[in-house]
């Protein structure tokens, strides 16, 4: 299990050793000051994307940022440590998976209310993959120039190096799961970033 307090102390020590203020590192890493502050205080479990951006901002490999002796073979993330984000438009996503050093994988549960459009997300680097399965309701995916509607129990795979969008055109809420393996070249993709998939 990732020791959030130890991780926060390590990030803060690295930041101080580089003479960076909290605001400066947040700007360079393209994360919010409040998120960075919460991570440094051990109060929030950051996602892989956030950790990679912080590592990039500090100029260290992600593995060095989070490595702890002998704890990398089993990592537990308790339900209380999962990040749930309420997005504009009323939709919600929860990142279910632990952060695994060097593995850009996330498993996400998303709920879109009736009539909600979660918007468009940028293409990830070549070699990125997403798998989607719908638990309830229907979701419309726009993948590049193609549109696909999925219903309860349906699943889909797509190469995530295209722009992609998610919307619930139905009259009922939709809940679906995404398993995402996202390749992020350290310089270009992390700077341009983009959010986790919804």
Buried (B, 14 or more C-beta within 10 A) or exposed (E): EBEBEEBBBBBBEBBEEEEBEBEBBBBBBBBEBEBBBBBBEBEBBBBBBBBBBBBBBBEBBBEEBBEBEEBBEEBEBEEEBBBEBEBEEBBBBBBBBBBBBEBBBBBBBBBBBEBBBBBEBBBBBEEBBBBBBBEBBBBBBBBEEEEEEBEEEBEBEBBBBBBBBBBBBBEEBBBBBBBBBBBBEEEEBBBEBBBBBB
